[in-house]
Amino acid sequence: MKPPRQSEVSLHRDHADTDRETVRGQRLARLANAYGDTFARYCFRFGLGVSLVFSLFPLYWLLVVALTPHPTVWTGVGLFPETISPQGFLLATQTVDWGLALFNSLLISVVTTLFVLLVSIPAGYAFGRLDFYGRRPLLAAVLLVAVFPPESIFIPLSDLFRGYTGVFGISPPALFDTHAAVILPSSTLLLPLAIGLLTVFFAGVPDQLEDAARVAGATRHQAMWRVVFPLARPGIASVATLVFIESYTEYFFTSFMTAGAWGAGYTVQTRLHEIITPIWQLGFPNMAAVVGLVGLLPSLVVVLYMSGKLDGWLSEWGQAMQ
């Protein structure tokens, strides 16, 4: 048997070195991925913890102030109440008509949310999935409405709702001090945000899914209701949540478009504002904290409910995107 040539020995040695370098590179890559995943996990946990602290601490502080007796509030409140008293809850029950305040707040927010969704869903579908002449300028004009602050339309709307002025010679019904005086301007300012967000969501639905439904015999309306709208549920739910919270916490139009005594303007926000205004005459901070906590409950319920639904809807969205 002939001994191997020097070139063959060198070739085998080079192959062995290459294999060792490959194995070493793979190990280093696995280590880098492991350390990178660990670092990303710790960063995510840190960011989540900071977000939870900044989000939940105001609620915790409201609860601490609400449970602190009246004299102790002015002497100093720590992270943990030294003594617990139901005084704030009793005062809030005696001072605020919770039935009327919650009824007005929920009526305004629910009707505003439904009205905004009724207009923004077909508008978002049209801007996001249909190609028609003037689509971009019209969308820009709709979004431009969001630039105007509420103060800029307060005076003409006030005259209009009081019946002082007419539109094209027609005097509208007097809407001042009614729920409509709050719902209509609030919906007008929230519509551009809703239409813009839904336009993005509808545009993100793959055209192939709607085309497949059309090929299977479905009309455009059937494909819209059975294919596009179910996949756009995360966007619709997000818009509904945002609109509900914005309209529930609305104060400007409720304060200036209503009398605010015991009618449509008697909401949670106006009651809280009257309790804490002026701030230097605030006699019972624990009562104000109770009003703030109770007023937050409807928004918290809506957010928690929608967050539970969004998990499954986003999974369906992700599967459709693949």
Phi and psi in degrees as GROMACS dihedral restraints (atoms count N, CA, C in turn):
[ dihedral_restraints ]
;  ai    aj    ak    al  type     phi  dphi    fc
    3     4     5     6     1   -76.0    20    10
    4     5     6     7     1   139.7    20    10
    6     7     8     9     1   -68.4    20    10
    7     8     9    10     1   149.8    20    10
    9    10    11    12     1   -65.9    20    10
   10    11    12    13     1   147.1    20    10
   12    13    14    15     1   -71.3    20    10
   13    14    15    16     1   159.8    20    10
   15    16    17    18     1   -62.7    20    10
   16    17    18    19     1   -36.4    20    10
   18    19    20    21     1   -66.6    20    10
   19    20    21    22     1   -37.2    20    10
   21    22    23    24     1   -68.3    20    10
   22    23    24    25     1   -39.6    20    10
   24    25    26    27     1   -62.6    20    10
   25    26    27    28     1   -43.6    20    10
   27    28    29    30     1   -63.5    20    10
   28    29    30    31     1   -38.2    20    10
   30    31    32    33     1   -65.0    20    10
   31    32    33    34     1   -44.1    20    10
   33    34    35    36     1   -64.0    20    10
   34    35    36    37     1   -37.9    20    10
   36    37    38    39     1   -65.7    20    10
   37    38    39    40     1   -39.6    20    10
   39    40    41    42     1   -64.9    20    10
   40    41    42    43     1   -40.1    20    10
   42    43    44    45     1   -63.6    20    10
   43    44    45    46     1   -41.7    20    10
   45    46    47    48     1   -63.3    20    10
   46    47    48    49     1   -41.9    20    10
   48    49    50    51     1   -63.8    20    10
   49    50    51    52     1   -39.3    20    10
   51    52    53    54     1   -65.1    20    10
   52    53    54    55     1   -41.2    20    10
   54    55    56    57     1   -63.9    20    10
   55    56    57    58     1   -41.4    20    10
   57    58    59    60     1   -64.4    20    10
   58    59    60    61     1   -40.3    20    10
   60    61    62    63     1   -65.0    20    10
   61    62    63    64     1   -37.8    20    10
   63    64    65    66     1   -64.3    20    10
   64    65    66    67     1   -46.3    20    10
   66    67    68    69     1   -62.1    20    10
   67    68    69    70     1   -42.3    20    10
   69    70    71    72     1   -63.5    20    10
   70    71    72    73     1   -41.1    20    10
   72    73    74    75     1   -64.9    20    10
   73    74    75    76     1   -38.7    20    10
   75    76    77    78     1   -65.3    20    10
   76    77    78    79     1   -40.5    20    10
   78    79    80    81     1   -63.5    20    10
   79    80    81    82     1   -43.4    20    10
   81    82    83    84     1   -63.1    20    10
   82    83    84    85     1   -38.5    20    10
   84    85    86    87     1   -65.2    20    10
   85    86    87    88     1   -41.0    20    10
   87    88    89    90     1   -64.3    20    10
   88    89    90    91     1   -41.4    20    10
   90    91    92    93     1   -63.4    20    10
   91    92    93    94     1   -42.9    20    10
   93    94    95    96     1   -63.0    20    10
   94    95    96    97     1   -41.1    20    10
   96    97    98    99     1   -65.2    20    10
   97    98    99   100     1   -40.9    20    10
   99   100   101   102     1   -64.1    20    10
  100   101   102   103     1   -46.6    20    10
  102   103   104   105     1   -65.5    20    10
  103   104   105   106     1   -37.3    20    10
  105   106   107   108     1   -65.0    20    10
  106   107   108   109     1   -42.5    20    10
  108   109   110   111     1   -64.1    20    10
  109   110   111   112     1   -40.6    20    10
  111   112   113   114     1   -63.7    20    10
  112   113   114   115     1   -43.3    20    10
  114   115   116   117     1   -63.6    20    10
  115   116   117   118     1   -43.5    20    10
  117   118   119   120     1   -64.4    20    10
  118   119   120   121     1   -36.7    20    10
  120   121   122   123     1   -65.5    20    10
  121   122   123   124     1   -43.5    20    10
  123   124   125   126     1   -67.1    20    10
  124   125   126   127     1   -38.2    20    10
  126   127   128   129     1   -63.1    20    10
  127   128   129   130     1   -41.5    20    10
  129   130   131   132     1   -63.4    20    10
  130   131   132   133     1   -44.3    20    10
  132   133   134   135     1   -64.5    20    10
  133   134   135   136     1   -39.3    20    10
  135   136   137   138     1   -64.2    20    10
  136   137   138   139     1   -46.9    20    10
  138   139   140   141     1   -63.1    20    10
  139   140   141   142     1   -39.1    20    10
  141   142   143   144     1   -65.1    20    10
  142   143   144   145     1   -41.0    20    10
  144   145   146   147     1   -63.8    20    10
  145   146   147   148     1   -43.7    20    10
  147   148   149   150     1   -63.0    20    10
  148   149   150   151     1   -41.3    20    10
  150   151   152   153     1   -64.0    20    10
  151   152   153   154     1   -41.1    20    10
  153   154   155   156     1   -65.2    20    10
  154   155   156   157     1   -39.1    20    10
  156   157   158   159     1   -63.8    20    10
  157   158   159   160     1   -47.3    20    10
  159   160   161   162     1   -68.5    20    10
  160   161   162   163     1   -27.9    20    10
  162   163   164   165     1   -83.9    20    10
  163   164   165   166     1   -40.8    20    10
  165   166   167   168     1   -92.4    20    10
  166   167   168   169     1   -22.3    20    10
  168   169   170   171     1   -61.9    20    10
  169   170   171   172     1   -41.6    20    10
  171   172   173   174     1   -58.4    20    10
  172   173   174   175     1   -38.3    20    10
  174   175   176   177     1   -65.6    20    10
  175   176   177   178     1   -42.8    20    10
  177   178   179   180     1   -62.9    20    10
  178   179   180   181     1   -40.1    20    10
  180   181   182   183     1   -66.9    20    10
  181   182   183   184     1   -39.2    20    10
  183   184   185   186     1   -60.3    20    10
  184   185   186   187     1   -41.8    20    10
  186   187   188   189     1   -65.3    20    10
  187   188   189   190     1   -40.1    20    10
  189   190   191   192     1   -63.3    20    10
  190   191   192   193     1   -46.0    20    10
  192   193   194   195     1   -65.2    20    10
  193   194   195   196     1   -38.1    20    10
  195   196   197   198     1   -64.8    20    10
  196   197   198   199     1   -32.8    20    10
  198   199   200   201     1   -89.1    20    10
  199   200   201   202     1    -6.2    20    10
  201   202   203   204     1   -84.8    20    10
  202   203   204   205     1   134.3    20    10
  204   205   206   207     1   -62.1    20    10
  205   206   207   208     1   159.3    20    10
  207   208   209   210     1   -59.0    20    10
  208   209   210   211     1   -50.4    20    10
  210   211   212   213     1   -63.9    20    10
  211   212   213   214     1   -33.4    20    10
  213   214   215   216     1   -70.7    20    10
  214   215   216   217     1   -26.0    20    10
  216   217   218   219     1   -61.2    20    10
  217   218   219   220     1   -38.9    20    10
  219   220   221   222     1   -81.1    20    10
  220   221   222   223     1   -22.2    20    10
  222   223   224   225     1   -84.7    20    10
  223   224   225   226     1   -18.1    20    10
  225   226   227   228     1   137.6    20    10
  226   227   228   229     1   134.8    20    10
  228   229   230   231     1  -118.5    20    10
  229   230   231   232     1   126.3    20    10
  231   232   233   234     1   -93.4    20    10
  232   233   234   235     1  -175.6    20    10
  234   235   236   237     1   -66.0    20    10
  235   236   237   238     1   -26.0    20    10
  237   238   239   240     1  -126.3    20    10
  238   239   240   241     1   129.3    20    10
  240   241   242   243     1   -66.7    20    10
  241   242   243   244     1   132.9    20    10
  243   244   245   246     1   -71.5    20    10
  244   245   246   247     1   -40.0    20    10
  246   247   248   249     1  -131.0    20    10
  247   248   249   250     1   148.5    20    10
  249   250   251   252     1  -113.7    20    10
  250   251   252   253     1   133.1    20    10
  252   253   254   255     1  -140.8    20    10
  253   254   255   256     1   139.5    20    10
  255   256   257   258     1   -84.6    20    10
  256   257   258   259     1    16.1    20    10
  258   259   260   261     1   -58.7    20    10
  259   260   261   262     1   -43.7    20    10
  261   262   263   264     1   -62.0    20    10
  262   263   264   265     1   -40.7    20    10
  264   265   266   267     1   -67.4    20    10
  265   266   267   268     1   -38.7    20    10
  267   268   269   270     1   -66.1    20    10
  268   269   270   271     1   -42.6    20    10
  270   271   272   273     1   -64.8    20    10
  271   272   273   274     1   -40.4    20    10
  273   274   275   276     1   -65.0    20    10
  274   275   276   277     1   -35.8    20    10
  276   277   278   279     1   -67.3    20    10
  277   278   279   280     1   -37.2    20    10
  279   280   281   282     1   -78.5    20    10
  280   281   282   283     1   -27.0    20    10
  282   283   284   285     1   -91.2    20    10
  283   284   285   286     1   -37.5    20    10
  285   286   287   288     1  -109.0    20    10
  286   287   288   289     1   133.7    20    10
  288   289   290   291     1   -83.4    20    10
  289   290   291   292     1    90.8    20    10
  291   292   293   294     1   -65.2    20    10
  292   293   294   295     1   -32.8    20    10
  294   295   296   297     1   -61.9    20    10
  295   296   297   298     1   -49.0    20    10
  297   298   299   300     1   -69.9    20    10
  298   299   300   301     1   -41.2    20    10
  300   301   302   303     1   -64.3    20    10
  301   302   303   304     1   -46.4    20    10
  303   304   305   306     1   -69.3    20    10
  304   305   306   307     1   -35.9    20    10
  306   307   308   309     1   -61.6    20    10
  307   308   309   310     1   -48.6    20    10
  309   310   311   312     1   -65.2    20    10
  310   311   312   313     1   -43.6    20    10
  312   313   314   315     1   -63.3    20    10
  313   314   315   316     1   -45.6    20    10
  315   316   317   318     1   -69.7    20    10
  316   317   318   319     1   -36.9    20    10
  318   319   320   321     1   -63.6    20    10
  319   320   321   322     1   -46.2    20    10
  321   322   323   324     1   -63.3    20    10
  322   323   324   325     1   -45.5    20    10
  324   325   326   327     1   -69.9    20    10
  325   326   327   328     1   -41.8    20    10
  327   328   329   330     1   -67.9    20    10
  328   329   330   331     1   -46.8    20    10
  330   331   332   333     1   -64.8    20    10
  331   332   333   334     1   -40.4    20    10
  333   334   335   336     1   -62.2    20    10
  334   335   336   337     1   -43.1    20    10
  336   337   338   339     1   -63.4    20    10
  337   338   339   340     1   -45.8    20    10
  339   340   341   342     1   -63.7    20    10
  340   341   342   343     1   -42.3    20    10
  342   343   344   345     1   -64.5    20    10
  343   344   345   346     1   -43.6    20    10
  345   346   347   348     1   -64.1    20    10
  346   347   348   349     1   -42.8    20    10
  348   349   350   351     1   -65.6    20    10
  349   350   351   352     1   -39.0    20    10
  351   352   353   354     1   -61.2    20    10
  352   353   354   355     1   -33.4    20    10
  354   355   356   357     1   -91.0    20    10
  355   356   357   358     1   -39.9    20    10
  357   358   359   360     1   -78.0    20    10
  358   359   360   361     1   -28.1    20    10
  360   361   362   363     1   -65.9    20    10
  361   362   363   364     1   -54.1    20    10
  363   364   365   366     1   -65.3    20    10
  364   365   366   367     1   -33.9    20    10
  366   367   368   369     1   -66.8    20    10
  367   368   369   370     1   -43.6    20    10
  369   370   371   372     1   -63.0    20    10
  370   371   372   373     1   -38.4    20    10
  372   373   374   375     1   -63.6    20    10
  373   374   375   376     1   -43.1    20    10
  375   376   377   378     1   -65.4    20    10
  376   377   378   379     1   -45.2    20    10
  378   379   380   381     1   -71.3    20    10
  379   380   381   382     1   -30.6    20    10
  381   382   383   384     1   -88.4    20    10
  382   383   384   385     1   -26.6    20    10
  384   385   386   387     1  -125.9    20    10
  385   386   387   388     1   -12.8    20    10
  387   388   389   390     1  -107.6    20    10
  388   389   390   391     1   147.1    20    10
  390   391   392   393     1  -113.3    20    10
  391   392   393   394     1   107.4    20    10
  393   394   395   396     1  -135.9    20    10
  394   395   396   397     1   163.8    20    10
  396   397   398   399     1   -68.8    20    10
  397   398   399   400     1   130.4    20    10
  399   400   401   402     1    81.7    20    10
  400   401   402   403     1    17.4    20    10
  402   403   404   405     1   -64.0    20    10
  403   404   405   406     1   -49.0    20    10
  405   406   407   408     1   -66.0    20    10
  406   407   408   409     1   -47.1    20    10
  408   409   410   411     1   -62.0    20    10
  409   410   411   412     1   -37.5    20    10
  411   412   413   414     1   -67.2    20    10
  412   413   414   415     1   -40.3    20    10
  414   415   416   417     1   -65.1    20    10
  415   416   417   418     1   -39.4    20    10
  417   418   419   420     1   -64.5    20    10
  418   419   420   421     1   -37.4    20    10
  420   421   422   423     1   -67.1    20    10
  421   422   423   424     1   -37.7    20    10
  423   424   425   426     1   -65.4    20    10
  424   425   426   427     1   -45.8    20    10
  426   427   428   429     1   -67.7    20    10
  427   428   429   430     1   -24.2    20    10
  429   430   431   432     1   -66.4    20    10
  430   431   432   433     1   -24.1    20    10
  432   433   434   435     1   -62.8    20    10
  433   434   435   436     1   -30.3    20    10
  435   436   437   438     1   -67.4    20    10
  436   437   438   439     1   -14.7    20    10
  438   439   440   441     1   -74.2    20    10
  439   440   441   442     1   -29.9    20    10
  441   442   443   444     1   -73.8    20    10
  442   443   444   445     1   128.3    20    10
  444   445   446   447     1   -75.2    20    10
  445   446   447   448     1   158.1    20    10
  447   448   449   450     1   -60.4    20    10
  448   449   450   451     1   -31.3    20    10
  450   451   452   453     1   -63.8    20    10
  451   452   453   454     1   -26.3    20    10
  453   454   455   456     1   -72.8    20    10
  454   455   456   457     1   -21.6    20    10
  456   457   458   459     1  -111.9    20    10
  457   458   459   460     1     6.2    20    10
  459   460   461   462     1   -66.2    20    10
  460   461   462   463     1   -49.3    20    10
  462   463   464   465     1   -64.6    20    10
  463   464   465   466     1   -51.5    20    10
  465   466   467   468     1   -63.1    20    10
  466   467   468   469     1   -35.8    20    10
  468   469   470   471     1   -68.2    20    10
  469   470   471   472     1   -37.7    20    10
  471   472   473   474     1   -62.8    20    10
  472   473   474   475     1   -44.8    20    10
  474   475   476   477     1   -63.8    20    10
  475   476   477   478     1   -37.9    20    10
  477   478   479   480     1   -67.4    20    10
  478   479   480   481     1   -45.5    20    10
  480   481   482   483     1   -72.0    20    10
  481   482   483   484     1   -24.4    20    10
  483   484   485   486     1   -83.5    20    10
  484   485   486   487     1    -7.7    20    10
  486   487   488   489     1    84.5    20    10
  487   488   489   490     1    14.0    20    10
  489   490   491   492     1   -76.4    20    10
  490   491   492   493     1   -29.7    20    10
  492   493   494   495     1  -126.2    20    10
  493   494   495   496     1   160.5    20    10
  495   496   497   498     1  -121.5    20    10
  496   497   498   499     1   170.7    20    10
  498   499   500   501     1  -115.6    20    10
  499   500   501   502     1   115.2    20    10
  501   502   503   504     1    54.8    20    10
  502   503   504   505     1    40.2    20    10
  504   505   506   507     1    79.7    20    10
  505   506   507   508     1     1.7    20    10
  507   508   509   510     1  -105.2    20    10
  508   509   510   511     1   125.6    20    10
  510   511   512   513     1   -86.0    20    10
  511   512   513   514     1   117.9    20    10
  513   514   515   516     1   -73.9    20    10
  514   515   516   517     1   163.6    20    10
  516   517   518   519     1   -65.8    20    10
  517   518   519   520     1   149.6    20    10
  519   520   521   522     1   -71.3    20    10
  520   521   522   523     1   111.6    20    10
  522   523   524   525     1  -103.9    20    10
  523   524   525   526     1    -0.6    20    10
  525   526   527   528     1   -63.1    20    10
  526   527   528   529     1   140.6    20    10
  528   529   530   531     1    65.2    20    10
  529   530   531   532     1    33.5    20    10
  531   532   533   534     1  -126.0    20    10
  532   533   534   535     1   167.4    20    10
  534   535   536   537     1   -65.1    20    10
  535   536   537   538     1   -31.7    20    10
  537   538   539   540     1   -64.5    20    10
  538   539   540   541     1   -30.0    20    10
  540   541   542   543     1   -66.1    20    10
  541   542   543   544     1   -20.3    20    10
  543   544   545   546     1   -97.8    20    10
  544   545   546   547     1   -38.3    20    10
  546   547   548   549     1   -69.0    20    10
  547   548   549   550     1   -44.6    20    10
  549   550   551   552     1   -64.4    20    10
  550   551   552   553     1   -52.9    20    10
  552   553   554   555     1   -67.0    20    10
  553   554   555   556     1   -34.8    20    10
  555   556   557   558     1   -63.9    20    10
  556   557   558   559     1   -42.8    20    10
  558   559   560   561     1   -64.5    20    10
  559   560   561   562     1   -37.9    20    10
  561   562   563   564     1   -62.1    20    10
  562   563   564   565     1   -40.2    20    10
  564   565   566   567     1   -80.2    20    10
  565   566   567   568     1   -21.0    20    10
  567   568   569   570     1   -91.1    20    10
  568   569   570   571     1   -18.5    20    10
  570   571   572   573     1   -61.1    20    10
  571   572   573   574     1   -44.8    20    10
  573   574   575   576     1   -58.1    20    10
  574   575   576   577     1   -41.7    20    10
  576   577   578   579     1   -61.5    20    10
  577   578   579   580     1   -45.7    20    10
  579   580   581   582     1   -65.1    20    10
  580   581   582   583     1   -43.4    20    10
  582   583   584   585     1   -65.3    20    10
  583   584   585   586     1   -42.1    20    10
  585   586   587   588     1   -62.7    20    10
  586   587   588   589     1   -44.2    20    10
  588   589   590   591     1   -67.5    20    10
  589   590   591   592     1   -43.1    20    10
  591   592   593   594     1   -70.0    20    10
  592   593   594   595     1   -29.7    20    10
  594   595   596   597     1   -61.1    20    10
  595   596   597   598     1   -41.8    20    10
  597   598   599   600     1   -65.3    20    10
  598   599   600   601     1   -42.3    20    10
  600   601   602   603     1   -67.5    20    10
  601   602   603   604     1   -44.8    20    10
  603   604   605   606     1   -65.6    20    10
  604   605   606   607     1   -36.7    20    10
  606   607   608   609     1   -67.4    20    10
  607   608   609   610     1   -24.3    20    10
  609   610   611   612     1   -79.6    20    10
  610   611   612   613     1   -12.7    20    10
  612   613   614   615     1   -72.1    20    10
  613   614   615   616     1   127.9    20    10
  615   616   617   618     1   -59.8    20    10
  616   617   618   619     1   136.0    20    10
  618   619   620   621     1   -65.9    20    10
  619   620   621   622     1   -26.3    20    10
  621   622   623   624     1   -61.8    20    10
  622   623   624   625     1   -34.1    20    10
  624   625   626   627     1   -67.9    20    10
  625   626   627   628     1   -44.2    20    10
  627   628   629   630     1   -68.1    20    10
  628   629   630   631     1   -37.6    20    10
  630   631   632   633     1   -64.6    20    10
  631   632   633   634     1   -38.1    20    10
  633   634   635   636     1   -64.6    20    10
  634   635   636   637     1   -38.6    20    10
  636   637   638   639     1   -66.3    20    10
  637   638   639   640     1   -37.3    20    10
  639   640   641   642     1   -67.2    20    10
  640   641   642   643     1   -38.4    20    10
  642   643   644   645     1   -65.8    20    10
  643   644   645   646     1   -34.6    20    10
  645   646   647   648     1   -73.0    20    10
  646   647   648   649     1    -3.3    20    10
  648   649   650   651     1   111.2    20    10
  649   650   651   652     1     0.0    20    10
  651   652   653   654     1   -79.8    20    10
  652   653   654   655     1   144.8    20    10
  654   655   656   657     1   -77.4    20    10
  655   656   657   658     1   172.9    20    10
  657   658   659   660     1   -61.9    20    10
  658   659   660   661     1   -40.0    20    10
  660   661   662   663     1   -67.0    20    10
  661   662   663   664     1   -40.0    20    10
  663   664   665   666     1   -65.3    20    10
  664   665   666   667     1   -41.9    20    10
  666   667   668   669     1   -64.8    20    10
  667   668   669   670     1   -35.0    20    10
  669   670   671   672     1   -66.3    20    10
  670   671   672   673     1   -45.8    20    10
  672   673   674   675     1   -76.2    20    10
  673   674   675   676     1   -34.5    20    10
  675   676   677   678     1   -97.0    20    10
  676   677   678   679     1   -17.8    20    10
  678   679   680   681     1  -118.2    20    10
  679   680   681   682     1   -56.3    20    10
  681   682   683   684     1   -72.9    20    10
  682   683   684   685     1   -50.0    20    10
  684   685   686   687     1   -62.8    20    10
  685   686   687   688     1   -43.3    20    10
  687   688   689   690     1   -60.2    20    10
  688   689   690   691     1   -36.6    20    10
  690   691   692   693     1   -74.1    20    10
  691   692   693   694     1   -22.7    20    10
  693   694   695   696     1   -91.3    20    10
  694   695   696   697     1     9.6    20    10
  696   697   698   699     1   -60.1    20    10
  697   698   699   700     1   -36.6    20    10
  699   700   701   702     1   -59.2    20    10
  700   701   702   703     1   -40.8    20    10
  702   703   704   705     1   -68.2    20    10
  703   704   705   706     1   -41.4    20    10
  705   706   707   708     1   -64.1    20    10
  706   707   708   709     1   -42.5    20    10
  708   709   710   711     1   -64.9    20    10
  709   710   711   712     1   -39.7    20    10
  711   712   713   714     1   -64.6    20    10
  712   713   714   715     1   -44.2    20    10
  714   715   716   717     1   -64.5    20    10
  715   716   717   718     1   -42.2    20    10
  717   718   719   720     1   -61.4    20    10
  718   719   720   721     1   -40.5    20    10
  720   721   722   723     1   -65.1    20    10
  721   722   723   724     1   -46.0    20    10
  723   724   725   726     1   -62.4    20    10
  724   725   726   727     1   -44.4    20    10
  726   727   728   729     1   -65.7    20    10
  727   728   729   730     1   -40.6    20    10
  729   730   731   732     1   -61.8    20    10
  730   731   732   733     1   -46.2    20    10
  732   733   734   735     1   -65.6    20    10
  733   734   735   736     1   -42.6    20    10
  735   736   737   738     1   -64.0    20    10
  736   737   738   739     1   -41.8    20    10
  738   739   740   741     1   -76.1    20    10
  739   740   741   742     1   -29.9    20    10
  741   742   743   744     1   -70.3    20    10
  742   743   744   745     1   -36.8    20    10
  744   745   746   747     1   -91.9    20    10
  745   746   747   748     1    10.3    20    10
  747   748   749   750     1   -67.6    20    10
  748   749   750   751     1   134.9    20    10
  750   751   752   753     1  -126.4    20    10
  751   752   753   754     1   -33.6    20    10
  753   754   755   756     1   -61.4    20    10
  754   755   756   757     1   -57.7    20    10
  756   757   758   759     1   -69.0    20    10
  757   758   759   760     1   -32.0    20    10
  759   760   761   762     1   -64.2    20    10
  760   761   762   763     1   -34.4    20    10
  762   763   764   765     1   -78.8    20    10
  763   764   765   766     1   -37.7    20    10
  765   766   767   768     1  -101.8    20    10
  766   767   768   769     1   -15.0    20    10
  768   769   770   771     1  -103.2    20    10
  769   770   771   772     1     3.1    20    10
  771   772   773   774     1  -135.0    20    10
  772   773   774   775     1   163.3    20    10
  774   775   776   777     1   -71.8    20    10
  775   776   777   778     1   -30.2    20    10
  777   778   779   780     1    79.1    20    10
  778   779   780   781     1     4.6    20    10
  780   781   782   783     1   -82.2    20    10
  781   782   783   784     1   -79.0    20    10
  783   784   785   786     1  -132.6    20    10
  784   785   786   787     1    15.9    20    10
  786   787   788   789     1   -97.8    20    10
  787   788   789   790     1  -137.5    20    10
  789   790   791   792     1   -67.5    20    10
  790   791   792   793     1   -21.3    20    10
  792   793   794   795     1   -84.3    20    10
  793   794   795   796     1     0.2    20    10
  795   796   797   798     1   -84.6    20    10
  796   797   798   799     1    85.0    20    10
  798   799   800   801     1  -117.8    20    10
  799   800   801   802     1   175.0    20    10
  801   802   803   804     1   -64.0    20    10
  802   803   804   805     1   -39.1    20    10
  804   805   806   807     1   -67.8    20    10
  805   806   807   808     1   -42.5    20    10
  807   808   809   810     1   -68.8    20    10
  808   809   810   811     1   -35.4    20    10
  810   811   812   813     1   -65.2    20    10
  811   812   813   814     1   -44.3    20    10
  813   814   815   816     1   -63.3    20    10
  814   815   816   817     1   -39.6    20    10
  816   817   818   819     1   -64.9    20    10
  817   818   819   820     1   -38.8    20    10
  819   820   821   822     1   -69.3    20    10
  820   821   822   823     1   -30.6    20    10
  822   823   824   825     1   -71.2    20    10
  823   824   825   826     1   -39.5    20    10
  825   826   827   828     1   -98.5    20    10
  826   827   828   829     1     7.4    20    10
  828   829   830   831     1  -119.0    20    10
  829   830   831   832     1   130.6    20    10
  831   832   833   834     1   -74.3    20    10
  832   833   834   835     1   152.7    20    10
  834   835   836   837     1   -65.0    20    10
  835   836   837   838     1   -30.1    20    10
  837   838   839   840     1   -76.4    20    10
  838   839   840   841     1    -9.8    20    10
  840   841   842   843     1  -104.5    20    10
  841   842   843   844     1    13.8    20    10
  843   844   845   846     1   -69.2    20    10
  844   845   846   847     1   108.9    20    10
  846   847   848   849     1   -85.5    20    10
  847   848   849   850     1   -33.4    20    10
  849   850   851   852     1  -131.2    20    10
  850   851   852   853     1    87.3    20    10
  852   853   854   855     1   -62.1    20    10
  853   854   855   856     1   -30.2    20    10
  855   856   857   858     1   -66.2    20    10
  856   857   858   859     1   -34.0    20    10
  858   859   860   861     1   -67.8    20    10
  859   860   861   862     1   -41.5    20    10
  861   862   863   864     1   -62.3    20    10
  862   863   864   865     1   -37.3    20    10
  864   865   866   867     1   -66.1    20    10
  865   866   867   868     1   -37.8    20    10
  867   868   869   870     1   -64.8    20    10
  868   869   870   871     1   -43.4    20    10
  870   871   872   873     1   -61.5    20    10
  871   872   873   874     1   -41.0    20    10
  873   874   875   876     1   -64.7    20    10
  874   875   876   877     1   -40.5    20    10
  876   877   878   879     1   -65.9    20    10
  877   878   879   880     1   -48.4    20    10
  879   880   881   882     1   -65.0    20    10
  880   881   882   883     1   -37.2    20    10
  882   883   884   885     1   -66.4    20    10
  883   884   885   886     1   -25.7    20    10
  885   886   887   888     1   -79.2    20    10
  886   887   888   889     1   -16.9    20    10
  888   889   890   891     1   -58.3    20    10
  889   890   891   892     1   -46.8    20    10
  891   892   893   894     1   -59.5    20    10
  892   893   894   895     1   -41.1    20    10
  894   895   896   897     1   -64.8    20    10
  895   896   897   898     1   -40.8    20    10
  897   898   899   900     1   -64.2    20    10
  898   899   900   901     1   -40.6    20    10
  900   901   902   903     1   -62.7    20    10
  901   902   903   904     1   -44.3    20    10
  903   904   905   906     1   -64.4    20    10
  904   905   906   907     1   -42.9    20    10
  906   907   908   909     1   -65.2    20    10
  907   908   909   910     1   -43.8    20    10
  909   910   911   912     1   -66.1    20    10
  910   911   912   913     1   -39.8    20    10
  912   913   914   915     1   -65.7    20    10
  913   914   915   916     1   -46.3    20    10
  915   916   917   918     1   -67.6    20    10
  916   917   918   919     1   -35.4    20    10
  918   919   920   921     1   -65.4    20    10
  919   920   921   922     1   -35.1    20    10
  921   922   923   924     1   -67.5    20    10
  922   923   924   925     1   -37.4    20    10
  924   925   926   927     1   -73.3    20    10
  925   926   927   928     1   -34.2    20    10
  927   928   929   930     1   -64.5    20    10
  928   929   930   931     1   -27.9    20    10
  930   931   932   933     1   -59.8    20    10
  931   932   933   934     1   -50.5    20    10
  933   934   935   936     1   -69.7    20    10
  934   935   936   937     1   -37.7    20    10
  936   937   938   939     1   -68.1    20    10
  937   938   939   940     1   -37.3    20    10
  939   940   941   942     1   -68.7    20    10
  940   941   942   943     1   -31.1    20    10
  942   943   944   945     1   -64.8    20    10
  943   944   945   946     1   -43.9    20    10
  945   946   947   948     1   -61.6    20    10
  946   947   948   949     1   -39.9    20    10
  948   949   950   951     1   -61.7    20    10
  949   950   951   952     1   -45.4    20    10
  951   952   953   954     1   -63.3    20    10
  952   953   954   955     1   -39.7    20    10
  954   955   956   957     1   -65.5    20    10
  955   956   957   958     1   -36.9    20    10
  957   958   959   960     1   -69.9    20    10
  958   959   960   961     1   -29.6    20    10
  960   961   962   963     1   -74.3    20    10
  961   962   963   964     1   -21.2    20    10
